């Protein structure tokens, strides 16, 4: 497989998302839909990159096995915080060490049950989506644009004090807040 999936229209990724979510649900693996598609589920911008699921570290191997049994092609990349599963050129990231958050039963329990293309599933809260995106920023990956797009689209749904508290250690998050505050996004 490739390191980076090609951009795909969201409507091509959604059937693969549902297939993966159904497999995890039916196997009893706790998960949360996260990342750009989770933001889209709340009314944010469309995502064209990949599908992110958050699972607990102790469930990661089982989750990858479940997706493999469902016909996905598994990949164990060198990063120690995720596995990958591919189906029809669509990448599913199984993230068990997201930046800025610990994956616990409590985090999974805080997810909102939302309908995604007629399928109810747990979706990461908007403020947690933003925390993970902000805490993943670094010198080599400084995509403030996607963070600002999500923040603008979901601003009324985000607990801004929570995001500030969870990201205070990141100079990149502080730069984000300087811009977002200046634009009135966080008001």
N, C-alpha and C positions, 0 to 999 in steps of 0.2 A: 504494500500500500504506500501511498504518498504521505509525506509529513503534513502537508496542508491540503485540505479538500478544496476542490474548485468551487467557486461561487455557484450556488444552485438556487433557483426560485423557491421560495418558501413552500409553495404548493407541491413541489416535488419532495420536499423533506418531511412534510407532515405525515404521509402514510408510514414512513419509516419510523418516525417518532412514535406514532400510535402502536406500531408493531412491537417496538422495544418496551414501551410503557406497559402494554398488555402482558408481555412476557414476564416482566419484573413483578407486576401486580399479581398475576396468576401463580407465580412461584413464591409469593409472600416476601419478596425482597423490598424493604422500605426504601423509597427513593423520593427525590424532589426534582421536578423539572426546573432547570436553572438557566442562566446565561441570557443570550439575546432573544431566544424564543420565549422564555419566561417573561421577559419584559414585553414582548409583543402580545402575550396572553393578557396583559393588563392594559393594553392600548398603546404600547410603545412602538417604535419603528420595526419594520420587518427585518428579520435576520436572514442572511443568505450564506452562512458560514458552516455551522455544524449544529448538532443537538447536544446539549449538556444535561446530564443527570448527576445529581449529588447522591452518593451512597455512603453509608458508614464504612470506615476502614475495615472493620471485621466482616462486612458483607461484600467487599469488592470482588474477591475471587469468585464467590458464588454468583454475583451479578454477571460477571463476565462469562461464567459457565452457562447461565441461563440464556444469555444472548447468543452464545455459540450454538446451543441446542435449538434456538429459534432460527438458525440459518445465517447469523452474522459471522463475519470473519474477524476473529479476535487478534488483538495486538497488545503486547506488553512493552510500551516504550521505556526508555531509560529513566524518564522522570518518575520519581517515587510517589507521586500524588495522583496519578490517573492511569486508567486503562482505556483502550480504544476498541471500538467494534464497528465494522463497516458492513453496509448492505446497499447494493446497487449504487455505489459511489458516494453514499451519504455516510458521514462520520458521526458516530455516537461517542462522546467523551463520558466515561464513567469517572467522575471526580470524587476522590475520597479525602483530599487534603486541599480544599479551596483556600485561596489567600484570604486571610483576615477572619476566618470562621473555623470552629471545630464542628465536625459533623457528629451530632449526638441525637439521641431520641428526642430531646427537647427541640433542637433545630428542625428536625423533620416534623415534629408535632405542630410547630408554628406555621408551617406552610399552609397556604390557602387552598382549599379544594375548589378548583376552577374547571370550567368546561373548555376543552381545547379540541376544536373540530369534533364536537359531539361526544367527546370522551372526557369524563371527569377524572382529574388527576391532581396530585399535590404539586403546587407551584410555589417556588421560593418567593418570599415577600419582597416587594420592590426595594425596600431599604437594604435587605441582605444581598440582592442582586448588585446594587450599587457598591456596597462594601466590598464584595469580592472583586468587582471590576477595578475599583480604586486601589485596592491593596495589591493587585496584580501588576500595577504600573511600575515601570522601572526605566532605567536609562535606555534600554534597548527596545522597550515596548511602551511608548508614551502616547496612547490613543485617547487623548482627552475628548476628542470629537464624539466617540461613541458614548462616553460617560455623560457628556452634555446633552446628547440627543435623548438618552434615556431619562435624564433628570428633567429636561423640559417637558417631555411627554407625560411623565408620571409624577410631576412635582407635588400635586395635591395628595398623592397616595403614599408619599415617602415621609418617614419619621426622621427629619433632618438632624435633630439632636443626637439620635441614635447613630446615624452615619458619621457625624463628626466625632463622637466618642470612640467608635470602633476604628476610625482611620487616623486618629491624631498622631500616630507615630510615623506616618508617611509624608514626606515632603511633597510628593506628587499629588496626594489627596489635598494637602493644604493649598497647592497651586490651583487645583480644581475648584476648591471653595472660593478662592480669591476671584476667579472668573465667574462662577455660578452666582455668588453673592452680588458681584458687580452688575450682572445681567438681571438681577431680581428673580432668579429662578428659585432660590431658597426662601424667598419672603413669604 
